[in-house]
Amino acid sequence: MPELIVVENLRKYFPVAAGNVHAVDDVSFTIDEGETLGLVGESGCGKSTTGRLLIRLIEPTSGRILYRGRDMASMDKQELHGLRKEMQIIFQDPFSSIDPRKSIGETIGKPLEIFGMGRKEREETVDALMEKVGLSPRLYYKYPHELDGGRRQRVGIARALSLSPSFIVCDEPVSALDVSIQSQILNLLQELQETMKLTYLFVSHDLSVVKHISDRIAVMYLGKIVESAPSLDLFRNTLHPYSQALLAAVPIPKLNRKRERFILSGGVPSPINPPTGCRFHTRCPWTMDICSQQEPPLTDRGGGHSVACHKVP
Amino acid sequence: MKDTLLEIKDLNVIYKTYEGTVAAVNGVDFALDRGKTLGLVGESGAGKTTTALSIMGLVPSPPGIIQRGRVTFAGQDLLTLPEKDMKKIRGNRISMIFQDPMTSLNPVLSVGLQISEALVAHQNLSEAEAERKAAEMLEKVQIPGARYREYPHEFSGGMRQRVVIAMALACNPRLIIADEPTTALDVTIQAQVLELMRSLKEEFATAMIMITHDLGVVGEVCDDVAVMYAGRIVEMGSLDQIFGNAMHPYTLGLFRCIPDIEEESSTIHPIEGLMPEPLDLPKGCPFHPRCPQCMEVCRQVVPEACEDNGHRVLCHLFGGGERRA
């Protein structure tokens, strides 16, 4: 499949009183058409910022984002407006991401209205969208507070689908939902991907969910990608010590699991003054002298499995 | 020989609201032995937190009303205890850890003071003694005692939750109720906090009720598991019984709807439908509208609990120890 998105040396710094928050710091990756790239990491690692940068909800500090070969950063407002139809986002919190004063039908139809679709046609399209995401048509005139979390997230999905996009950033779309509802939404997202040929960037902190839905996974730590690989490969042959720690930390609901306890000490350092060299060296159990001095580059170890670590041969 | 610390019998709690009566807890029964950890599992609205608040005597009233039931803790019925006696138990012999460490700590008091407060109130320690003991507690949860005078905003989320744990353990309680203690934390921090809770629980020989929606967390720390749905315990047993031989269709559904991180490719099978409206619980078994094995009787009659070797299940499919369907 051809590349849909190419990201090169993307950076986003947020100025604060104490300096700059290095939210995303020199990140490069590609997303192929029709695939799901999972972006995992803990709070503050820059995964959501990356998602927002990709659809230019926020402007990058530096770096390039190519969408179908065209540089998004250099586009003017009009060009970008056209592109908005192609890229959408589904947010984490289905409570704050939809307008409480608009009916469900209005919310889903809003993007269509912005792009000039007439009322009659709009209503029909919204009906079709609601059916597609499993919302009963009688909910058209209901308001968000009348809906539970799972249904609200379906509204968010229907709105994202309304303009028939090619690319959707899913920013923790199931994190706020109960497990039984979470699985319904995950299956819906997968179905929609198949029928509508969608490409996803799936941002999540939940490794089981990311593994389930992604073709490839990139692991982020403090604004950097530390490892990226085809999904199965990442789990079968986890190379970066941070990825290993992340994996070991996931509690697994099974009996008699003799797992190596691999518990990281300390917390994530401040992104305002990130550690020198490898950013993980302050918590890494295998840190060496070189790790605090030199930043390891993200290099391909074959089969599309890249890792940024001095220790990995 | 049984060494029961806490026994709950036929607990029923309702919330009276403008829209109607919410039946939050409908006949919950369980017992917890000294030093053991019980996992209370379920989705939002299952009644887990209300059950916990009933034990603590903290059900907000109004709108909450404990209609019936007994909560016996170390031989005392807590529901009939006057507030003045309950105060001596709360924070002293039973303490609670809440989900969000940012809102459960007071932002304008130093963390040390918040720990020593309980010690002064319950253990008749002088302020100086309490301060020394509080600093000791901080060290126990791996925070330098020298940070006694720092405020909650100066700590990370994981450390704040450790402060809350230090507060909960300060008076060496017999029972800790932890309500989603790691839900707000990142996974690597969750692993640290769970490890800490496990080791402190051993050291202090405290019994614990762990409320969580995460079956993985249950597997890490619990001896027994109770699965709640619509205000009822639908299945209860040892960790082995529930994880190895789950019987209730809802419990099975919970396991089947989480992606398996250890399988090469996983399929998930959602539980169809939604949690029932708490204002309007369905007739019969509350799970019947979502149950893949629903029978006619399920729509009409609330199932009776049947028990085999400590494994209890509330489902018409089972009865007299035999599988009927």
Interface residues (C-beta under 8 A of the other chain):
Chain A: E42 S43 D148 G150 R151 D178 V179 S180 I181 Q182 S183 Q184 L186 N187 H205 L207 S208 V209 K211 H212 L232 F235 A245 L246 L247 A248 A249 V250 P251 I252 P253 K254 L255 R257 R261 I263 L264 S265 G267 V268
Chain B: E43 S44 S156 G158 M159 D186 V187 T188 I189 Q190 A191 Q192 L194 E195 H213 D214 L215 G216 V217 V218 G219 E220 L239 D240 F243 G244 G253 L254 F255 C257 I258 P259 D260 I261 E262 E264 S265 S266 I268 H269 P270 I271 E272 L274 M275
